[in-house]
Amino acid sequence: MAAEPRPLGYDERLEAAGLDRRILDLLERAGRTWRADAGEVEALLLDLFAHQARWNPAYARYAAARGAAPGRVARWQEIPPVPARAFAMLRMATFPPEALARTFRSSGTTGGPRSALELDTLELYDAALLPAFVRHLLPEEDPAPPAAWVALLPDPAQV
C-alpha cells in the first residue's frame, strides 16, 4: 500500500492529537449515558482506521490483505479487527517509541508471548474507563450500600 502524500511538516503526532481531541469530546458529550450520535461515531471510527492504515505498516498490510483500505471501507463494521496475537508479535503503536507513557501486558496464561498494548498517553484510557466503571458498577438507581472491592492487581508503580 503506497503512503499518501502529506503536507510539508505534517506528522503522525499532529494527526493523532486531533483524533484524541475528537474522542475526548465525544466521551465528554456522551457522559454517563454513553449515548452519542451514530453518524459522528461512524466518522470517527473511519478516521481512526485511516490513521492506523496510514501510520502502522503492519496493520496496513493486514487490512489490505482483507480488502480493506481507507476510501474502500464505508462502515465501521468493515474495519478488520486486529487479532490479539498481533500485539504479542508486532509493535502495533503508531507513535515513536520515545513517546511511550505506559505498556499494558496480557497475563501470559496461554504460555505464548505476552501481548503488549502501548499507550502514549493515559488521557483517553482514563476518560473512557471511569465513566464505564461508574455506569456498570456504581449505578445511581441501586440503593444498596457501597460495595467492598478486592482486586488482585500489581502495584501500578511496579508495572
C-alpha positions, -999 to +999 in steps of 0.1 A: +000+000+000+016+033-011+018+060+015-005+090+009+013+123+003+013+146+033+018+183+036+053+195+044+059+194+081+029+171+088+034+142+112+016+114+129+015+131+162-004+161+149-030+138+133-032+117+165-037+147+187-066+158+166-082+123+168-076+123+206-094+156+209-124+143+189-125+111+211-123+131+243-150+155+231-173+126+222-167+109+256-175+142+274-207+148+255-218+111+258-213+113+295-226+086+318-253+075+294-228+066+267-252+079+241-236+095+211-246+104+175-242+073+154-230+093+124-204+111+144-191+078+159-190+062+124-170+091+110-146+090+139-141+052+136-134+055+099-109+083+106-092+062+132-090+033+108-074+056+081-049+068+107-039+033+116-036+022+080-016+053+072+009+051+101+011+015+110+026-005+081+019-039+097-018-031+102-020-015+067-007-048+052-031-068+073-061-047+063-051-047+027-049-085+027-085-084+038-095-060+010-099-030+034-083+003+029-092+039+036-117+050+010-128+014+004-143+009+038-177+026+042-189+014+075-171+007+108-182-029+107-159-034+076-128-024+096-107-055+102-101-060+139-065-068+149-061-104+163-049-104+199-018-124+189-006-095+168+000-075+199+024-102+211+043-104+178+044-068+164+046-033+177+011-020+169+015+016+181+018+044+156+037+068+178+075+067+182+089+045+210+103+075+229+067+088+233+057+057+253+038+065+285+026+031+296+025-005+285-002-029+295+006-066+291-015-097+290-012-122+317+006-147+296-016-176+308-016-192+273+021-199+276+030-179+245+045-145+243+026-118+263+008-092+242+015-056+248-007-025+244+015+006+243+000+040+251+015+074+246-010+090+270-034+077+296-059+106+290-081+085+267-079+055+289-089+075+320-117+093+302-133+061+290-126+039+320-141+059+348-175+066+333-178+029+323-169+018+358-194+041+373-222+033+349-218-005+352-206-010+388-220+020+407-255+026+393-274+055+409-306+036+409-292+009+432-299+019+469-276-009+481-248+002+505-213+007+489-197-025+478-164-037+491-139-043+463-110-067+461-087-065+431-056-088+427-035-064+406+001-054+407+011-021+421+010+003+391+044+018+401+059-017+397+044-024+362 
